Amino acid sequence: MQRYEKQSSRIVYVGTYNGGGNDSLYVLSMDKSTGKLSAIGAYAEVEMPSFLTVDTERGRVFAVSELQDEAGKEGGEVASYAVEAETGALRYIGKRPSYGASPCHLVTDREGKRLVVANYTSGSVSLYPISEDGSIGPLADRKQHEGHSVRSDRQEAAHAHCTVLKDSRIYVADLGTDKIMIYNVQESEAKPSLVLHGEVQVHAGAGPRHMAFHPDLPYAYVINELDSTITAFAYGQEAGTLREIQTVSALPEGFAGESYCADIHIGVTGDYLYGSNRGHDSIAVYRIDRTSGKLTLIQHEPTGGAWPRNFAVTPDRKFVLAANQNSDSIVTLAVNENTGRLEPTGYELRIPKPVCIQFFE
C-alpha cells in the first residue's frame, strides 16, 4: 500500500463490477488542488462491490457484493473493512449473506450501530447490527416489498434500489413499484427491526433509483432511471413526508437515443444539483431555487467516458469524479464555484468497471 500526503491529498474508495479473484475494491489518492487521481491499493475479498458506504468517524468501509444465485432470489453478501487512517489501507473484517439477490446499496446509522441494505433483484431490505469492531452481526430483520408498475420489462416486481438515512428514518427508492418506502428502526431488547412509517408514490413508469436530501432546506430529490427524470419533493421533517413539487427531464430537449438515469448528488453549498445519464453519458447540472426547491437546468457536461453509473462531488466542492463503467475510467471534472458548471480537467484514471466512488474525509 503506497502512502499519501494527508495535507495535499484525500483518500477515495472505488467499488467495481470486478470479481473472480481479481482486484475489485480500489484505494485512490486524489490531489486536492488539481483533482488528479492515483491508485495506491486494491483488494479482492469481495465479488462485485458495486456500492460502498464509509463511516469516517469509526474508520469503517461497508460494501455490497452484488451477486445472486441461479434462481435469482438469494446469493448477495455484505462485507466490512477497517480503515487505517494514516494510509487509507483496508483490513478485511468479514461478510454476511444479504438475504436477497443483487444487493446494490447500503447505509449505516449515525451511531455506526446499524446497517441497512437494499436487495435489487429480490426487492427486499435487510437490517443488521454492527459490532464495535466493525463486524456485521446476524440478520436482525428483513422486509419484502410487494407490487409492480407499468413497465413489464423492468417493473414486473419490486426492485429496491437505494437506502438513504434522513432524520433517523430510512428512505428506500423502489424502481419496480414506483414508490419510496419509509422505515423507522425500532429498538428492542431482543433485536432491532424495520417498521414501515409510510410510502410515497412516484409517477408511473418513473423507476425511482437514487435520492438526495438537501443539506439544510426541506427538499428531497429523486432521480428516475426509466423515464430519465428528476422529481423534487417538499420534505416534512417532523412527519417524514414527501410532497411532489416538480418533475424535470434529465436529458437535453430533443434527445432521442437510449439513456437511463443513474446517480444524484447535491453540492456542499446546496445551490446546485447533479444527475448522471447513462447512454447520453453526461451529468446534468441544475440550480436549486432555495425558496421553492425547484430546479433550473444549467448544463449537460459529457463525462468523458461511457455509462456513468455513479459519481461523487468532493467535500470541498471543487471537483466531480465520474465513474464510467463501460469505458473503465474515472474522469475528474472541475466545478465552477460561481456558476456550478462542470469543466474537463484532462485527468483520467483507468480502473476496471468502476461503479461507486466514496471519500474518506
C-alpha positions in Angstrom: 0.0 0.0 0.0 1.5 3.3 -1.1 1.4 6.2 1.3 -0.4 9.5 0.6 0.2 13.1 1.8 -2.7 13.9 4.0 -2.4 17.7 3.7 -2.5 17.8 -0.1 -4.4 14.6 -0.9 -7.6 12.8 0.0 -8.4 9.1 0.0 -11.0 7.8 -2.4 -12.5 4.3 -2.4 -13.9 2.8 -5.6 -16.2 -0.1 -5.9 -16.3 -2.0 -9.2 -18.1 -4.8 -11.1 -14.9 -6.8 -10.9 -14.6 -10.2 -9.2 -13.4 -13.7 -9.8 -10.4 -13.3 -7.6 -9.4 -10.1 -9.4 -8.9 -6.8 -7.5 -12.4 -5.3 -7.1 -12.1 -2.6 -4.4 -9.6 0.2 -5.1 -8.0 2.8 -2.9 -7.0 6.1 -4.7 -5.2 9.2 -3.7 -6.6 12.5 -5.1 -4.6 15.7 -5.3 -6.8 18.3 -3.7 -5.5 21.1 -5.8 -5.6 19.5 -9.3 -8.0 16.6 -9.0 -5.5 14.1 -10.3 -6.1 10.5 -9.2 -3.5 7.8 -8.4 -4.2 4.2 -7.5 -2.4 3.3 -4.2 -4.0 0.0 -3.2 -6.5 -2.7 -4.2 -8.4 -5.6 -2.6 -10.0 -8.8 -3.9 -12.0 -10.2 -1.0 -15.4 -9.0 -2.3 -17.0 -10.0 -5.6 -18.6 -7.1 -7.4 -18.6 -4.5 -4.6 -20.9 -2.2 -6.6 -21.8 0.1 -3.8 -19.8 1.3 -0.7 -20.6 3.4 2.3 -17.9 4.9 4.5 -18.1 5.5 8.3 -15.3 8.0 8.6 -15.8 8.6 12.3 -15.2 5.0 13.2 -12.9 4.1 10.3 -15.1 1.6 8.5 -16.0 0.8 4.9 -19.0 -1.4 4.1 -19.6 -3.0 0.7 -22.3 -4.9 -1.0 -21.4 -7.9 -3.1 -23.9 -7.7 -6.0 -24.4 -11.4 -6.5 -27.5 -13.7 -7.0 -27.9 -17.4 -7.1 -29.1 -19.4 -10.1 -32.7 -18.9 -9.0 -32.2 -15.1 -8.8 -33.5 -15.0 -5.3 -30.5 -15.0 -2.9 -26.7 -15.0 -3.2 -25.9 -11.4 -2.3 -23.5 -10.5 0.5 -22.4 -7.5 2.6 -18.9 -7.0 3.8 -16.9 -4.7 6.1 -13.4 -3.4 6.3 -11.4 -1.4 8.9 -9.6 1.7 7.7 -6.0 2.6 8.6 -6.5 6.4 8.9 -2.9 7.3 8.2 -2.7 5.4 4.9 -6.3 4.7 3.9 -5.4 1.0 3.7 -8.2 -1.5 4.4 -8.3 -4.6 6.6 -10.9 -7.1 5.7 -13.2 -7.9 8.6 -15.8 -10.3 7.2 -19.1 -10.7 5.5 -22.7 -11.9 5.8 -25.4 -13.0 3.4 -27.6 -10.1 2.3 -30.7 -12.4 2.3 -31.6 -11.2 -1.2 -30.4 -11.1 -4.7 -28.2 -8.3 -6.2 -27.7 -6.0 -3.2 -27.0 -2.6 -4.7 -27.0 0.0 -2.0 -26.4 0.3 1.8 -26.3 2.9 4.6 -25.3 3.0 8.3 -27.0 5.0 11.0 -25.3 8.0 12.7 -24.1 5.9 15.6 -22.5 3.3 13.4 -24.6 0.6 15.0 -27.0 -0.4 12.2 -26.6 -1.3 8.6 -29.5 -1.3 6.1 -29.1 -3.0 2.7 -31.3 -2.8 -0.5 -31.5 -6.1 -2.5 -32.4 -5.0 -6.0 -33.5 -8.2 -7.8 -35.4 -9.7 -4.9 -36.9 -6.3 -3.9 -36.1 -6.6 -0.2 -34.4 -4.6 2.6 -32.2 -6.2 5.2 -31.2 -4.8 8.6 -28.1 -5.8 10.6 -26.4 -4.7 13.8 -22.7 -3.6 13.6 -20.4 -4.7 16.3 -17.8 -2.3 17.9 -15.0 -4.0 15.9 -16.9 -3.2 12.7 -18.1 -6.8 12.0 -21.6 -7.2 10.7 -23.9 -9.1 13.1 -26.5 -11.7 12.2 -29.6 -10.5 10.2 -31.9 -8.6 12.5 -34.9 -8.0 10.2 -35.8 -8.2 6.5 -38.7 -6.5 4.7 -40.0 -7.8 1.4 -41.5 -5.2 -0.9 -44.6 -6.2 -3.0 -46.1 -4.9 -6.1 -45.2 -3.8 -9.7 -45.8 -1.0 -12.1 -46.4 -0.2 -15.7 -43.1 -1.3 -17.3 -43.4 -5.1 -17.8 -39.7 -5.4 -18.7 -38.3 -3.7 -15.6 -41.2 -3.3 -13.2 -42.7 -6.8 -13.1 -41.9 -6.9 -9.4 -40.4 -4.8 -6.6 -36.8 -3.7 -7.0 -35.3 -1.8 -4.0 -32.6 0.4 -5.3 -31.3 2.7 -2.6 -31.3 3.2 1.2 -30.9 6.8 2.4 -30.8 7.9 6.1 -32.6 11.2 7.0 -33.6 12.3 10.5 -33.4 8.7 11.8 -35.6 7.3 9.1 -34.6 5.1 6.2 -35.9 6.1 2.8 -35.9 3.3 0.1 -36.4 4.1 -3.5 -38.1 1.1 -5.2 -37.7 1.1 -9.0 -40.1 -1.7 -9.6 -43.1 -0.3 -7.7 -42.5 3.4 -8.4 -42.6 4.0 -4.7 -40.4 5.4 -1.9 -40.8 3.2 1.2 -40.1 4.9 4.5 -39.0 2.9 7.6 -38.2 3.6 11.2 -35.6 1.4 13.0 -37.3 0.2 16.2 -35.0 -0.9 19.0 -35.9 -3.7 21.4 -34.2 -5.9 23.9 -34.3 -8.8 21.5 -33.1 -7.2 18.3 -33.8 -4.1 16.1 -36.5 -4.2 13.5 -37.7 -2.1 10.5 -41.1 -0.6 10.9 -43.0 0.8 8.0 -43.6 4.5 8.5 -45.2 5.4 5.2 -44.8 5.3 1.4 -44.8 7.8 -1.4 -46.0 7.2 -4.9 -43.8 8.4 -7.8 -45.4 8.8 -11.2 -46.0 5.6 -13.2 -43.0 4.3 -15.2 -40.6 6.6 -13.5 -38.4 3.9 -11.9 -37.0 5.8 -8.9 -33.4 4.8 -8.4 -31.4 7.1 -6.1 -32.3 10.1 -3.9 -30.7 13.0 -2.2 -31.9 15.3 0.6 -30.9 19.0 0.6 -28.2 19.7 3.3 -30.1 22.5 5.0 -33.5 23.1 3.4 -36.7 20.9 3.5 -36.3 19.4 0.0 -35.6 16.0 -1.4 -34.8 14.9 -5.0 -35.2 11.5 -6.7 -33.6 10.5 -9.9 -35.8 8.2 -12.0 -33.9 5.7 -14.1 -36.6 4.5 -16.6 -38.0 7.8 -17.9 -34.8 9.9 -17.3 -36.4 12.5 -15.0 -35.7 14.1 -11.6 -38.6 14.7 -9.2 -38.3 17.4 -6.5 -40.2 16.9 -3.2 -41.0 19.2 -0.3 -39.8 17.3 2.8 -41.8 17.4 6.1 -39.2 16.7 8.7 -41.5 16.1 11.7 -43.8 13.7 9.9 -41.2 12.4 7.4 -43.4 13.2 4.5 -42.6 13.9 0.8 -44.8 16.1 -1.4 -44.0 16.4 -5.1 -43.4 19.9 -6.3 -41.7 19.4 -9.7 -40.5 16.8 -12.3 -37.9 17.8 -14.9 -36.2 15.9 -17.7 -32.5 14.9 -17.1 -31.9 14.8 -20.8 -31.4 17.6 -23.4 -34.5 18.7 -25.3 -34.9 16.6 -28.5 -32.6 13.8 -27.4 -34.0 10.6 -29.0 -31.3 8.0 -28.1 -31.4 5.3 -25.4 -30.4 6.6 -21.9 -31.1 5.7 -18.3 -30.5 7.9 -15.3 -28.3 6.7 -12.5 -26.9 8.8 -9.7 -27.8 12.1 -8.0 -25.9 14.5 -5.6 -26.3 18.0 -4.3 -23.2 20.2 -3.9 -22.0 21.1 -0.5 -23.4 24.6 -0.6 -26.9 23.4 -1.5 -27.1 25.6 -4.6 -26.6 23.0 -7.3 -27.8 19.5 -8.1 -26.2 17.0 -10.4 -27.6 13.8 -12.0 -26.0 11.3 -14.3 -27.2 9.9 -17.6 -26.1 6.5 -18.9 -26.4 6.5 -22.7 -26.3 10.2 -23.2 -23.1 9.8 -21.0 -23.4 13.2 -19.2 -24.0 14.9 -15.9 -27.0 17.2 -15.9 -26.4 20.3 -13.7 -29.3 22.3 -12.2 -29.6 25.4 -10.0 -31.8 24.8 -6.9 -34.1 27.7 -6.0 -33.7 28.0 -2.3 -37.2 29.4 -1.8 -39.2 26.9 -3.8 -36.9 23.9 -4.1 -37.5 23.9 -7.9 -34.7 23.1 -10.4 -33.5 25.1 -13.4 -31.2 23.4 -15.9 -27.8 24.9 -16.4 -25.8 22.4 -18.4 -25.2 18.9 -19.7 -21.5 18.0 -19.4 -20.1 14.9 -21.0 -18.4 12.5 -18.5 -15.5 11.7 -20.9 -16.5 8.0 -20.9 -19.3 5.5 -21.3 -22.1 4.7 -18.8 -21.6 6.9 -15.7 -23.3 4.7 -13.2 -22.0 6.7 -10.2 -20.2 10.0 -9.5 -19.2 12.0 -6.5 -18.8 15.7 -5.5 -15.6 16.3 -3.4 -16.2 17.7 0.1 -14.5 20.9 -0.8 -16.9 21.2 -3.8 -14.0 21.8 -6.3 -14.4 18.6 -8.3 -16.8 15.9 -9.6 -15.4 12.4 -10.1 -17.4 10.4 -12.7 -17.2 6.6 -12.7 -17.6 5.5 -16.3 -18.5 1.8 -16.0 -18.3 0.7 -19.7 -15.1 2.6 -20.6 -13.1 1.6 -17.4 -12.4 5.1 -16.4 -12.8 7.7 -13.7 -12.8 11.2 -15.1 -12.2 14.4 -13.0 -14.3 17.4 -13.8 -13.8 20.8 -12.2 -16.7 22.7 -10.6 -17.0 26.4 -11.2 -17.9 27.6 -7.7 -19.6 30.7 -9.1 -21.9 29.0 -11.6 -22.0 25.3 -10.6 -20.9 24.4 -14.2 -18.6 21.5 -14.8 -15.4 21.7 -16.9 -12.9 19.0 -18.0 -9.6 18.9 -16.2 -7.9 16.4 -18.6 -7.3 13.9 -15.7 -8.5 10.3 -16.1 -7.6 7.2 -14.3 -8.1 3.7 -15.7 -10.0 1.3 -13.4 -11.9 -1.8 -14.5 -15.7 -1.4 -14.4 -15.9 1.4 -11.7 -19.4 1.9 -10.4 -19.1 3.6 -7.0 -17.0 6.4 -5.5 -16.7 7.3 -1.8 -14.4 9.7 0.1 -12.7 9.1 3.4 -12.5 12.7 4.8 
